[in-house]
Amino acid sequence: MDTGELTAGRPLPEVGDRTRPFWDAVADHRLVIQYCDACSRWLHPPLPLCPSCGRPDPGWRPVSGDGVVSAFTVVHRPPLPVFDPPYVIAMVELDDAPVRVLSNVIGREPSAVHLGLPVRVTFRAVGDRSLYFFAPRDGSDD
């Protein structure tokens, strides 16, 4: 999937009270992850309570968006015609927060994506919204 294939007909994530800070940061081309100050735990996906200590409404912290592909699949038969196959859905383990984030890997042929590929978050407009994706880090020939 490349940036030219991101269309306005693509289904977009719903934004609710719990996820609004995440999507507001994405709109500003930043990546934030929930963090519990009480017990120093990173949380993703967002939760209303910290599962470790029970603190309500954990806060948010910015992260670099650098990480590595920890799991992936190549989609050849998309669920909707608006998605142009083949494309990669990946779990990215972030370098500066012990969480995994789900998104697409763009900017590389699907056959060249592999476990351990160093990636960096990137943001693209899709319709009137911004979404986040991951692309190989500059100079990454892995």
C-alpha positions in Angstrom: 0.0 0.0 0.0 1.4 3.4 -0.9 0.2 6.9 -0.2 -1.6 7.1 -3.6 -3.8 4.2 -2.6 -5.2 5.8 0.5 -8.7 6.8 -0.6 -11.5 8.8 1.0 -13.8 5.7 0.8 -11.7 3.8 3.3 -13.5 3.1 6.6 -12.1 5.2 9.4 -11.7 4.3 13.1 -14.5 5.6 15.3 -13.3 8.3 17.8 -14.8 8.0 21.3 -14.0 9.7 24.6 -11.4 7.1 25.5 -9.5 7.3 22.2 -9.9 11.0 21.4 -6.5 12.1 22.8 -4.8 9.5 20.6 -6.6 10.6 17.4 -6.2 14.3 18.3 -2.4 13.7 18.5 -2.5 11.7 15.2 -4.3 14.7 13.6 -1.3 16.8 14.8 1.1 14.2 13.3 2.2 13.0 16.8 2.0 9.6 18.3 0.9 9.3 22.0 0.4 6.2 24.2 -1.5 6.0 27.5 0.8 5.9 30.5 -0.1 5.3 34.2 1.9 7.7 36.4 0.9 5.7 39.5 2.6 2.5 38.5 4.7 3.5 35.5 2.9 1.2 33.0 2.3 1.9 29.3 -1.1 1.0 28.0 -2.2 0.3 24.5 -4.9 0.1 23.3 -6.4 2.8 25.5 -8.2 1.7 28.7 -10.4 3.5 31.2 -8.4 2.1 34.2 -4.9 0.9 34.6 -5.1 -2.9 34.7 -2.1 -3.0 37.2 -3.1 -0.5 39.9 -6.7 0.4 39.0 -6.0 4.1 38.6 -8.8 5.7 36.5 -8.1 7.8 33.4 -4.4 7.1 32.8 -2.6 10.0 31.1 -0.9 10.2 27.7 2.8 10.5 26.8 4.4 11.2 23.4 6.6 8.5 21.9 9.0 8.7 19.0 7.1 6.4 16.7 10.2 4.3 16.0 9.9 0.6 16.3 10.3 -2.8 14.7 7.9 -5.1 12.9 7.1 -7.9 15.5 4.3 -9.6 13.5 2.7 -9.1 10.1 0.5 -10.5 7.4 0.1 -9.7 3.8 -3.5 -9.2 2.7 -4.3 -10.5 -0.8 -8.1 -10.6 -0.5 -9.3 -7.4 1.2 -12.5 -7.2 3.1 -13.7 -4.2 1.0 -12.9 -3.2 -2.6 -11.6 0.2 -1.4 -8.4 -1.6 -0.2 -5.9 -2.2 -2.9 -4.1 -5.5 -2.4 -1.6 -6.7 -1.6 -0.9 -4.7 1.6 0.7 -5.3 4.9 -0.9 -5.2 8.3 1.7 -5.3 11.1 2.2 -5.2 14.8 5.0 -2.7 15.6 6.9 -3.0 18.8 7.8 0.6 19.8 11.4 1.4 20.8 10.6 3.7 23.7 7.4 2.1 25.1 6.9 -1.6 25.8 3.7 -1.8 23.7 2.7 -3.0 20.2 0.7 -0.9 17.8 -1.3 -2.2 14.9 -1.2 -0.5 11.5 -0.1 -0.8 7.9 3.5 -0.8 6.6 3.8 1.4 3.6 6.7 2.4 1.4 8.0 -1.1 0.7 6.8 -4.0 -1.4 4.9 -6.5 0.8 7.3 -9.2 -0.1 10.2 -7.1 1.4 8.6 -6.7 4.8 10.0 -9.0 7.5 10.2 -9.5 11.2 12.6 -7.1 12.8 12.2 -4.5 10.0 13.0 -1.1 11.6 10.1 1.3 10.9 9.0 4.8 11.8 5.5 6.3 12.2 4.3 8.4 9.3 1.0 10.3 8.9 -1.3 10.5 5.9 -4.5 12.3 5.1 -7.4 10.0 4.3 -10.4 12.1 3.4 -10.7 14.8 6.0 -8.8 12.8 8.7 -5.3 11.8 9.4 -4.2 8.2 10.0 -0.9 6.8 11.1 1.1 4.2 9.2 4.7 2.8 9.5 7.4 3.0 6.9 10.9 1.6 6.8 13.4 3.9 8.6 15.7 5.8 6.3 18.7 3.7 5.3 17.0 0.5 6.4 18.1 -2.2 4.0 17.1 -5.1 6.3 
